[in-house]
Amino acid sequence: MKEILLTIADTGSEKNIGIGDSVKLVLEEVSTSGYVWEIDGELPEQLKMTQTEYSLKHGNTIGGSGNSILNLQAVEKGCAVLQLKYWQPWNGEASVENRFNISFVIE
């Protein structure tokens, strides 16, 4: 089993992973702006969310940016597309500022 680290630079790519492999997705987020990264649609059944967290970049700076970290594990063979959006949920789809998508082939 291995851990795969992904960032915004990986959007649009395809990764081959194995059952039991971990995926750590690190996306920059300014939570004080109200914008958050959220899964767009459903989490593919081949993946399981194991943990989510937010990590400040520079200590406890007020208004500072940080990283939204999603930890996933491949639990089933198949092809899966993971899609996320960076938005203000209460403002709806018009507030989407960025998107992340990646395809997994799980063997």
Backbone bond lengths (Angstrom), bond angles and torsions (degrees), N, CA, C in turn:
res aa  C-N    CA-C-N  psi(-1)  N-CA   C-N-CA  omega(-1)  CA-C   N-CA-C  phi
1 M - - - 1.449 - - 1.522 109.16 -
2 K 1.320 114.20 141.59 1.462 118.44 -179.40 1.522 110.02 -131.69
3 E 1.343 115.59 165.06 1.463 121.50 175.42 1.521 108.54 -111.21
4 I 1.317 116.02 130.07 1.457 122.43 179.65 1.526 107.65 -108.73
5 L 1.326 117.05 125.62 1.458 122.29 178.54 1.523 108.59 -98.16
6 L 1.330 116.58 127.01 1.454 122.31 179.84 1.523 110.47 -123.74
7 T 1.343 115.27 146.91 1.462 122.13 175.76 1.529 108.42 -132.97
8 I 1.312 116.50 -178.15 1.467 121.27 179.90 1.530 111.08 -57.26
9 A 1.315 117.34 -27.07 1.472 121.27 179.44 1.533 111.75 -64.48
10 D 1.319 117.59 -18.40 1.464 121.46 -178.59 1.525 113.59 -89.11
11 T 1.325 117.37 -0.60 1.458 119.23 -178.18 1.526 110.77 -60.50
12 G 1.324 115.04 139.10 1.459 120.81 -179.49 1.514 114.68 84.81
13 S 1.314 117.83 -1.52 1.468 120.07 -176.94 1.526 111.32 -93.65
14 E 1.336 114.50 174.10 1.463 122.20 175.96 1.517 107.66 -124.82
15 K 1.319 116.32 133.53 1.467 121.33 -179.68 1.522 109.74 -122.79
16 N 1.317 115.97 137.50 1.461 122.37 173.47 1.519 107.75 -95.49
17 I 1.332 115.59 123.49 1.457 120.40 -179.53 1.525 108.83 -135.73
18 G 1.313 115.78 165.91 1.448 121.04 179.54 1.517 112.32 -108.65
19 I 1.308 116.37 161.04 1.462 120.21 175.62 1.526 108.25 -59.80
20 G 1.309 116.27 133.42 1.461 122.12 -178.40 1.516 113.67 94.21
21 D 1.349 117.76 -15.97 1.464 120.37 177.96 1.522 109.84 -66.29
22 S 1.319 115.33 147.79 1.465 122.12 177.84 1.521 109.71 -102.83
23 V 1.312 115.12 144.10 1.464 122.18 176.40 1.520 107.19 -121.16
24 K 1.334 115.74 125.56 1.463 121.16 176.84 1.521 106.98 -113.16
25 L 1.324 116.17 113.69 1.463 122.40 -178.57 1.521 108.53 -105.24
26 V 1.342 116.43 119.01 1.454 122.43 -177.37 1.526 108.21 -115.77
27 L 1.346 116.12 114.64 1.463 121.65 -177.78 1.523 110.07 -125.99
28 E 1.331 116.55 131.89 1.458 120.86 -179.85 1.522 110.59 -65.45
29 E 1.334 114.25 138.48 1.459 120.41 -177.17 1.521 109.55 -147.97
30 V 1.319 116.52 139.37 1.463 122.07 172.85 1.527 105.93 -109.33
31 S 1.319 116.01 89.20 1.463 120.09 -171.89 1.523 112.82 -65.29
32 T 1.330 117.55 -27.14 1.465 119.29 -179.90 1.527 112.21 -70.49
33 S 1.328 117.73 -12.90 1.463 121.11 177.05 1.526 111.06 -83.95
34 G 1.325 115.96 -8.91 1.454 120.41 -177.41 1.518 113.09 89.57
35 Y 1.320 116.97 -7.97 1.466 120.39 178.29 1.515 109.56 -83.56
36 V 1.330 116.05 135.17 1.457 121.93 179.30 1.528 109.35 -137.44
37 W 1.314 115.69 153.50 1.468 121.53 172.17 1.512 107.67 -86.96
38 E 1.336 116.61 128.45 1.457 121.70 176.69 1.520 109.39 -137.69
39 I 1.318 115.34 152.05 1.459 120.13 176.23 1.523 108.32 -64.83
40 D 1.314 115.63 131.26 1.460 122.53 179.32 1.526 107.52 -93.64
41 G 1.310 117.08 105.32 1.459 121.42 -175.48 1.512 110.44 94.59
42 E 1.310 115.96 -139.75 1.470 122.40 -176.85 1.530 110.65 -103.52
43 L 1.317 115.57 149.57 1.457 120.67 170.51 1.529 107.03 -72.50
44 P 1.330 118.70 125.19 1.472 119.77 179.79 1.525 111.42 -55.55
45 E 1.337 116.26 142.02 1.462 121.34 -176.76 1.525 113.07 -63.71
46 Q 1.332 117.21 -18.52 1.461 120.35 179.97 1.532 112.30 -78.43
47 L 1.336 116.04 -9.28 1.464 121.45 -178.25 1.522 110.55 -119.84
48 K 1.321 115.87 146.14 1.465 121.57 175.87 1.525 108.21 -122.56
49 M 1.335 116.98 131.40 1.462 121.44 175.58 1.526 107.26 -77.22
50 T 1.325 116.72 123.39 1.459 119.83 -179.20 1.522 112.45 -103.96
51 Q 1.349 116.89 -25.01 1.467 119.42 179.96 1.521 109.51 -169.17
52 T 1.324 115.80 145.92 1.462 121.67 169.70 1.524 107.16 -129.30
53 E 1.317 115.49 145.78 1.466 119.42 178.60 1.517 109.86 -155.96
54 Y 1.321 114.92 166.63 1.456 121.99 175.96 1.517 107.13 -126.32
55 S 1.335 115.91 130.90 1.458 121.02 -177.86 1.525 109.47 -124.40
56 L 1.338 116.68 121.34 1.466 120.57 176.62 1.519 110.16 -67.94
57 K 1.335 115.82 142.11 1.473 119.87 -179.71 1.519 112.41 -74.58
58 H 1.323 116.55 -42.66 1.468 120.58 -172.90 1.524 110.95 -126.14
59 G 1.304 116.39 67.61 1.462 120.11 177.44 1.514 111.98 66.02
60 N 1.306 116.08 -138.40 1.464 122.00 -176.01 1.519 112.47 -104.85
61 T 1.308 117.85 41.60 1.458 122.03 -179.61 1.520 110.28 -66.27
62 I 1.323 116.96 126.35 1.461 121.37 178.35 1.514 109.04 -67.39
63 G 1.327 115.83 129.56 1.461 120.67 179.07 1.520 113.90 77.45
64 G 1.314 115.99 4.15 1.458 119.88 -177.12 1.514 112.59 -76.91
65 S 1.298 113.88 166.14 1.457 118.96 179.90 1.523 110.10 -93.73
66 G 1.300 113.94 168.02 1.448 120.19 178.49 1.512 109.62 -156.43
67 N 1.296 115.38 -158.47 1.458 120.67 -179.59 1.517 110.43 -126.77
68 S 1.320 115.10 134.46 1.446 121.96 168.56 1.526 105.52 -87.26
69 I 1.311 117.01 126.79 1.464 121.54 -176.05 1.526 108.66 -120.37
70 L 1.326 115.25 121.70 1.459 121.75 177.48 1.518 108.14 -114.30
71 N 1.309 116.07 126.73 1.459 121.69 177.41 1.522 108.43 -109.27
72 L 1.324 115.37 125.47 1.456 122.56 -177.55 1.519 109.61 -125.79
73 Q 1.325 115.64 160.34 1.461 120.35 175.10 1.524 108.40 -135.09
74 A 1.322 115.80 136.98 1.461 121.52 176.07 1.529 108.02 -76.53
75 V 1.351 116.19 124.31 1.462 119.77 -175.20 1.528 113.36 -121.18
76 E 1.334 117.00 -6.95 1.466 119.74 -175.74 1.523 109.69 -152.35
77 K 1.329 117.03 141.51 1.460 121.15 176.86 1.520 110.84 -65.06
78 G 1.328 114.80 151.00 1.453 119.61 175.87 1.511 111.74 139.33
79 C 1.308 115.14 -171.23 1.468 122.30 177.02 1.522 108.23 -107.76
80 A 1.312 115.87 135.16 1.462 120.87 -178.04 1.521 109.61 -136.37
81 V 1.312 115.95 138.77 1.465 121.70 175.20 1.527 107.26 -115.01
82 L 1.329 115.54 121.78 1.452 122.08 178.19 1.521 107.88 -104.00
83 Q 1.339 115.67 126.61 1.465 121.08 -179.36 1.521 108.98 -126.66
84 L 1.333 115.30 134.21 1.455 121.04 176.06 1.518 109.23 -129.78
85 K 1.332 115.03 158.10 1.463 119.74 174.65 1.517 108.77 -133.86
86 Y 1.333 114.66 148.00 1.465 123.14 178.91 1.517 106.07 -105.16
87 W 1.335 116.27 108.75 1.454 119.60 -171.17 1.522 112.60 -155.03
88 Q 1.328 114.47 173.27 1.458 122.48 171.02 1.532 105.69 -102.56
89 P 1.314 117.96 102.76 1.468 121.06 -171.74 1.530 114.77 -52.24
90 W 1.317 117.73 -36.74 1.468 120.42 -178.05 1.530 112.69 -73.31
91 N 1.340 117.36 -14.49 1.467 120.97 179.20 1.528 112.75 -98.17
92 G 1.317 117.39 -0.55 1.454 121.40 174.67 1.520 114.83 74.17
93 E 1.331 114.64 -171.54 1.471 122.34 -174.64 1.529 113.50 -58.29
94 A 1.310 117.92 -29.05 1.470 120.72 -179.45 1.526 111.70 -63.90
95 S 1.339 117.14 -18.85 1.468 120.14 -178.06 1.523 113.48 -89.69
96 V 1.337 118.50 -0.89 1.463 120.60 -178.21 1.522 109.98 -62.71
97 E 1.328 115.85 121.07 1.465 122.83 -179.13 1.523 113.18 -98.54
98 N 1.325 116.35 -27.22 1.458 120.27 -176.44 1.529 108.82 -158.61
99 R 1.312 115.61 159.29 1.470 121.69 178.08 1.520 108.98 -134.58
100 F 1.329 114.65 152.22 1.460 121.97 175.44 1.521 106.69 -132.64
101 N 1.315 116.38 132.38 1.469 119.81 174.33 1.524 109.54 -144.36
102 I 1.312 113.47 145.18 1.460 120.19 -179.50 1.520 108.53 -151.02
103 S 1.317 115.47 146.05 1.464 121.77 177.91 1.528 108.86 -107.50
104 F 1.324 115.04 139.84 1.450 121.11 176.79 1.530 109.22 -119.73
105 V 1.318 115.86 136.75 1.457 121.81 167.58 1.523 104.27 -108.96
106 I 1.332 115.45 113.82 1.450 120.91 -174.62 1.533 108.38 -105.78
107 E 1.330 114.69 121.13 1.468 120.45 -176.99 1.506 111.64 -118.11
